[in-house]
């Protein structure tokens, strides 16, 4: 790797040795702590990735959060954080230096595919142990992916980047904000912005699926396609099956770890790995025992007994759930259980007057809710009593409340939800192509009849900037403003960056004196030197004044949502006035200064053009353009 010319010599107190890697948002350097001569890795956010003070504070908060999490966790499978701070080159995080390779590079290069199954499972077991350790301490990682796993030179995995992690007793991110990496995100992160331990387990399942098969369980060529599949479709059926794993067990295990309902997933990463080890036919007894030893039992857990199989394989069997090996007896037991359950349900509903009716909707796959509980998607058999109500809802459609009349429920016809929406971009003035049709006007642009029951493809364009955006059923732009990017960046990343169009901008007055600020309709008060004030997005005509330094000016500023703008104001200089013969009170711009024009006392004045007169004297006004200290002498 070629060393960049602008490699910093120092970040904080740490001496930079060389560049380890760089990305769009930051760089990672090999560094040394001069106090204790310890090598470490320094992650630094690039300055051009920090658009405003809010961005800088957000990066610092994430680094601080990662450091706090590291303080809670102490595990050999988790990268240790040493320090966090700010510097001239940007916010930084000092962490344990792990010689090795990130797991995602091994997957992308094909090196992972050439590894034996035992090695892959050993890596997975190490990550599972680290994740379960974090969960046991109340930490949810929220961004489990191969890029956040380093593989040491000895082949041991180390989990890192807890920058968006969440403690169960604290929250540093807004509720409903989606954080994470799309391909590895759980359905609840995508739909609700919520993450729990089981969200991490889902992401871990995606990662292990990719490690073993070489493909993602929810592939797609666009972010929206990937997110839709994660929320609505089953995992990819791997063809041909993964060598060394029983195909019939593969589907059941990954169907459970990647279950859409968090409660349907494994309770821990270790439980998932144990089932996977049990399905791995290429492992002998000793290998399986060794890998199971890597996994950590949860608090208070007792390791289940190890049973010997006829074909010399070993598996864990929880004591309360002994394994039945005779398929015929197992199926008979299932049938008997279903019969008992069915009879019990019949007696229950018969006793309370309920009957089972099929709830259908047009279109299908609508959610059916009863008493606030989600029962499933249509068509769906539901036990109901006469007079009971259900709610049928689907994204993009108006929900319908239906009352059961005691006999049947006709198919529920759902009506599309039609709303008026505003399309907003940064910068403004973009043309809009919606579903193949160019809309009249430019952003900000109103769409009077937005059909939420349809998918919409929209492309914003302004000069060399563009952005394609896909809205699925039920999705609307709301109050979001969309950041336009170059066509190349749009094609490479596919990332859609938005900001709430109602987010106020921040105006910093770069001055060494206080300034009173008025808009056309209100007085914003006096702002301290170098102070900030928040203003709604848009163009503002501001009247700025400080009579004490003879400053008065009108400025026009334009703020984008969330943008921070610095407004430089004129500096101060000294003006000394001497008149002859005699003297009087100096007036600047018609305002008495209280200073005598005898040349003995300087007056603090803002730079610029001013009119100087002497109170009560008939001398002609003196026009001065001040750019530096000035001694003014004239006759009266």
N, C-alpha and C positions, 0 to 999 in steps of 0.2 A: 504493500500500500504506500503510495507516494505521500510524503509529509506535506501538508499544505503550508504555504508561505506564512499565513496568518495564524499559525499554531500559537495559542497563548502560552506564555512562560509560566504563568501562575494563575490559579483559581482559588480565591480565598488564601489560606496559608499553604495550599498544596502545590508542589512543583510538578508541572506537566512534563511527561516523558515522551509520549507519542499518542497518535490518534488510534483508537481501537475500532471505531465505527461511527457512521454519521447517517442521519435520516432527515426527513423534511422538517422536523420540529427541533432537533437537537443533535448533539455529538456526545460520544463517550470517549474519555481519554484515560490512558494509563498514567497514574500519578504516584507521588510519594509524599508521605507525611514527614516533613523534615524533623519533627520532634522525636518520633520514635522509629524513623526509617522503615515504615511499613508501606508496602505497595498496596494501592487501592485503585478502584475505578471511579472516575468522576463523570457523572451525567450532567451536561450543561444545556439549558434551553437556548436556542438561537435567538438573538435579539430581534431578527426580522420576523420571528414567530410571535413576538409580543407587540400587539397592536396598540395597547393602551395599559394604563395602570391596573385596570381590572384583570387583564390577562396575566400580568406579572404576579399579582396577588393570588390568582387561581393556581398558577404553577407552584408558587411558594407553599400554598396551602396543601397541594397534593404531595409535595416533597415532605412537608412537615408531617402529614398524615402517614406517609410511608415510614418515616422515622419513628413515629409513635407506635405503629404496628410492630416494627422491628423490636421495639423495647418490650412489647408484650410477648413476642414469640422468641424462643431460643431453641432452634432445631437445626441439626446439621444439613437438613434438606431444604433450608430456606436461606437465601442470601442475607447477610447481616448489613445493616445500615449504620455508618459511623457518624455522619454529620450532614447537616443541611444548612443552606444559607444563600445569600445574594452576593453578586460580584459585578465587576465592570463588564464582564462578558455575558452575564445573565444569571438567573437562579441556578443553583447547583445542588447535587446530591452526591455525597461521598459514600461509597459502599465497598463491600468485600470484592476484591478482584478474583474472578474465577477463570483460570486458564482453561480454555476449552471452546466448544461451539454451541450456539443456540440450537435448540431442537428443530426449529422451523427450517434452518439451513440444511440439516440432515435429511429432512423430508423432501424439500424442493430439489436437492441435488441427486436424489435417488439412493443415497447412501443408506438411509433407513430401510428401504426395500430390500437391500442386500444383507441386512442383519438377520441372524437366526431368530426364530420366534422367542426363544428363552431370553435373549438380550432385550428385545422390545418389551417383554413383560416385566423384566427386571427394572427397566426405566420407568414403566408405568407404575410399578409397585412403589418405587421411591417417591414419585410425585403424589401418589395416593396417600402415603404415610405423612408427607408434609402438609397436604391439604387437610387431612383429618386432624392433624395437630393444630392447625390454624382454627378449624371449626370448634375444636374442643376449648379454645380460648376466646370464643365469641367473635372470631374474625371471618368475614365473608370476602373473598378475594375479588370477585366480580369481573375479572378479565383473564380467566384461565385459558391459555392457548400455547401452542408450541413456541412462539416467540418469547414467551415469558418463562421458559425453562432452559437453563444452561446445563450442558453436559460436560462434566469435568474431564480432564485428560485420562482419569481412571475409569470413566464411564458412569460416574454417579450423577444423578440429576439434582439440580438445585432450583427451587422455585423462587422467582423474583418479581419485581414490579407490583408492589402492593399500593401503588399510587392512587388507585380509585377504590381501595378496599374499604369496607364498612365494619365498624364495631357494632355489635348489637345494642350497646348502651350509648352510642353517639352517632351523629350523622353530620357530614360536612358537605353533602350535596343536596340539591333541591329534590324533593319528592317528585317522581314522575320523569326525572331526567334519565335518558338512556345513556349509560356508560358501558363501554365494552367493545368487543370486536365482533362485527355482524356474523361471520361464519360460525362463531363459537358461542353466540349468545343464546340464552334460554328463551322459551316463549314468553315467560312472564316479564323478562327484562325488556323484550321488544314491545309487548302490549301495554305494560303498566310502569315500566321503569323501576320495578321492584326486584330485588335480588335477595335470596336466602341461601343457606348452606346447600339446599338441593339445586339451586341455580348453578353453583360451582360444580356440583356432581354432574349435571347435564353437560356443562362445558367440558369437563374432564372426559365424559363419555364420548363427545365429539372428537376430542383430541386422540383418544385411544383408538377409536374407529379409524381415524386417518392414519395413525401409526401402523396399524396392522394391515389395513387394506390398501393404503396408498391413495385413497380418495376420501372426499368429505361426504358425510351422510346426507347433507342438504346442499348439493352443488347448484351453481347458477352463474350466469354471465353478468348479472347486475345485482346491486345490493337489494333492491326491492324484491327481485325474484328469490334470492336467498332467504330474506326475512319471511316472505310469504310461505315458503316451503317449511321453514322451521316451525311456524305457527300452525300450519294446516295439513302438512303431508307427512307420511311415515318416512323413516330413513330409507336411503337408497338400498335396493336389493343387490348385494355384491355378487357379480358374475365374472369369472368362476369364483366359487367360495374360497375364503382365506385358507391356505394350506396349514394344517396342524390344528384347526379348530373345528369341532363338530358343527356342521352347517345348521342343524335343527336347534342346537343350543345357542348359536350366534344370534339368530333372529330373536329368540326369547330374551336373551341377556341385554342386547342393545335396544330392543323394543321397550324394556323396562327402564334402563338408565336414561333413554331419550324420550321417556313418556312426556306427553304434553302437560299432564297434570302433575305438579310437583309432588303431591302425596303418593303418586303411583311409582315414584322412583325409589332407588335404593336409599337406605338411611345413611349410608356412609360410602366413601370411595373404596374402603377396604372390603365391604360386603360385595360391591360390584366386582372387584378384582378377584375375590375368592371364587365367585361363580365362573368368572372367565378362566381362571386357572383350572377349575374343575372340568371345563370344556376343552382344554388344550390337551390333545391326545399325544403330542410329541414330547411331553415332559415325563421323565421318570419320577419315581417316588421321592428320591433325594432332592431333585431340582424343585419339585413342587413344595416340599417342606421348607427348602431354603427361601423360596420366594414368599411363602406365607409368613415366614419369620420376619420379613421386612415390614409387613403390614402391622399397624398398631391397633390394639383393641381400644375401644372408646372407654371413657371413665366408668369404672365399675364392671366392665365387661369381662366375662370369663371365656377363655379360648375354648372353642368347641372341640370335641374329641376328633381324632384322626382315624378314619376307617380304611381298611385295606380292601382294594378291589381285586376281582379275579384276574384282571389283565395288568396287575402290578401298578395301578394308578392310585393316587391318594387324594382324598378330598375332605374338606371340612363339612361336618354335619351338625347344625345346631341341635342341642339336646331336646328342645321342645318340639322339633320338627324332624323326626327320624325319616330317613329316605326309604321309600318302598320301591323295590326294584322290579317287581312283577307287574308288567303293564296291564294285564287283564284285571288283576285285583285293584290296581289304581283306578282304572276306568270304571270298574264296578262301584268303587267307593265314591267317585265323583258323581256317577249317576244316582246313587242312593242319596247323597247329600243334596243334589238338585231336586230329587223327588221330595225329600223332607222339607226343603226350603219352599218348594212350590206349594206343598200342602199347607205349610204354615202361613204362607202369604194368602192362600185362598180362604183359610179360616179367618185370618185377620181382617181381610177386606170384606168378607161375607158378614163378619160380626159387626163392622162399623158402617155398612151400607155403601162402601166404595166399590167401584167397578173400574176395570182397566179399559181405557179408550186410546186409540192411536191419534196422536196430534200430528197433523200434516200442515205444511205451509207452501205457499208459492211466492218466491222461490224456496226450495228446500234448504236444509242445513241452517235453519234458524235456531237460536237458543230458546229453550223452554224453561221458564222459571216459575217456581211456586213458593210463595212465602219468602221470597228473597233468595231461595236456594236454586242453583243451576242444576237442572235435571238431565241435560243433554241436548242433542240437536235433532231436529225433525228430519224424517218421520220418527216418532218416538212413542212407545206405549207408556201411558201415565195412569196410575190409579187415582181416581177422582170421585168425590161425592157430589151430589147435586148441590148447586149453589157455590161450589168452590171456584176460585179464579186462578187462571194462569196468565203469564205474560209471554208473548212470542216476540222475539227481537232478533234482528240481523243487522250488522253494520251497513249503513247506507240506506236503511229503510226505517219508516216510522213503526215503532213498536205497537203491538195490539194487545189489549187486555180482553180475555175471553172468559165468560162465565159458563160453567158446565150445567146443562139443563137436565142432566140425569140420564140422557139417552145416548147422544153422540155429539161430536164436535166436527163441523164441516171444515174443509181445508181453509186455513187462514190466509187471506190474500193480503200480502204486505205491499204498502204503497211506497214508492221511492221518496226519499227525503230530498226536497229541492230547497236550496238556500242561495243567498246572495253572498258572494265571496270577493275579497280584494286580493289581487296579485301584486306583490311588492318586491322590488329588487334593490340590491346595492351594487352598483350605482343605479339611480332611477333612469327612466327614459329608454327601457328595453322594449323591443317588439316581442309579441307573444304569439306562438303557434300552438294551438290547442286542438288535439285530436286531428291533426292534418290541416286545420283551417287557421289562417292568419286573422287574429282579432284586430278590430280597428282601435287605434290609439296606442299609447305606450304606458309602461308602468310609472306610477301606480294605476292599476286598471281594474275596473269592476266587472265581474261576471255575474249578471243578474240571475241566471238560471243554472246553478251548479247542481247537476244530478249526482248525488252521492252514491247511487246504486250502481254506477258505472266506473270502470277504471279510466283514468284520464292521463294522456301523455302530453306533457307541456315542455316546450323549448323556449327559453329566454335568450335573446341575442341583442347585444349592443356593441357595434364595432367588432373588435377582435375578441370580445368577451362573450361567453355563452354559458348555458347550464340546462341540461335535460333533466326533468323531474317527472317521476311516475307517481300518481296518486291512485291507490287501490280503493276498493269499495269502502265507503265510510270515512275516507281521508279527505281533509280539506286544508287549504293553506292557512286558515285561521288568521292570526295576527303576525305570522312569520314573514320576514323579509329574506330573500334568497341571495346569497353572495354569488355574483357572476365571476367566472374564472376564465383563463385562456382555454382555447379548444384543446390544446395538448394536455393540460392538467385535467380537464374534464374527462378526456379519453383514458388517461393513465390511472387516475384514482377512482373515478366514479363517485367521489364523495360529494354529498350535498351539505353545504354549510348554511345554517340559518341563524337568525337572531330575531327575537320578538320585536316587531316593528314599533311597539309602544315603549320599548326600553329607552329611558332618557339618555341623552348624551352628556358628557362632562366637559365643561369649559374651564380651563385653568388660565387665570389672569397672571401672566408673567410680568410682574411689576414689583418695585421695591417700596411701594406706598399703597395704602388702602384705596379702593375705588368703589364709588356708589354706582349701582347698575340699575337701569330702568329699561323695561321693554315698552312697547307702544301702549300696553294696557295695564301694566302693574310695576310697582317698585320692588325690586329684588333685595334691596338693602345694601349695606356696605360689605364688600368682600375684602378680607385681610390680604396683606402682601403675599403673592404666590398662592392665594386661595383658589378654591374650586366651587363651581355651582352647577347644578344639574338643570338641563333644559330639555323640553320635549324635542324629538327629532324634527328637522325641518330648518327653514331659514328664519333667522331672527335679526331684527334691527335693534341694536343696543345703544343706549345713551350712557356714556361713561363719564364720570366727573369726580374731581377732587379739588375743590376751590383752594385748599391749603397749599397746593403746589401749582395752582393756576392751570389745572388740566380739565379740558372739556372736549369730548370727541364723540362722534356717532360712528359705530362700526356695524357691518353686516356679516354675520357668521352663519354657516350652514353645518348642521350636525346630523350624521347618520345614526341610526339606532345603536346604542351602546358605544358609540365612538367617543374617544377622548381627544380633545383639540386644545392645543396651547395657543393662547392669544398674546403675543408680545406687545407690551405697551412701552411708550417712550421712557427713557431713563431720566435721571435728575442731574442737573448741573447747578453751579453757583453763578448768580448774576450779582455783580457789585456795581452800584450806581453812584456817580459823583457829579454834582452840578455846580456851576459857578456863574456869576457871583451869587452866593447864598445857596440855601438848600430848602427842601420841603419833603413831605411824605411821598414815597415812591408808590405809584399805582401801576399795576400790570393788568392789561386787558380791562381797564376801568375799575379794578378792585384795589382798594387801599391795602398796602402791605404792612403798615405800621413801622416801616423802616425809613430812617432819614437818609436823604440823598447826599450824605457827606463822605461816602466811600469807605466808611468804617465797618459796615456789616454786610456780608453776602446774603443773598436771598435764594432759597432753594426753589427751583423752577423746573418744570419738565422741558425736555428738549423740544424744539420746534419754533414756530414763528409767534412772536408776542409783540404787543404794543405797550410802550413804556411812556408814562406821563408823570408830571409832578403835581400833586394836589394843590389847587389854588393858584397855579402858575400858568402863564399864557404861552409858554414855549411850545413849539410844534412837537407832536407825538413822535417818538423814536421807534421805528420798526426794527426789531432784531430777530435774526434766525439763529437760534442757539443749538449748537452741536457739541459744545464743550464749555468749560468755565469762561466767563467773559467779564471784563471790566469796562463799563460803559461810562464815558465822560462827555457831557455836552453842556452848552450854554443856555441859560434861561433868562 
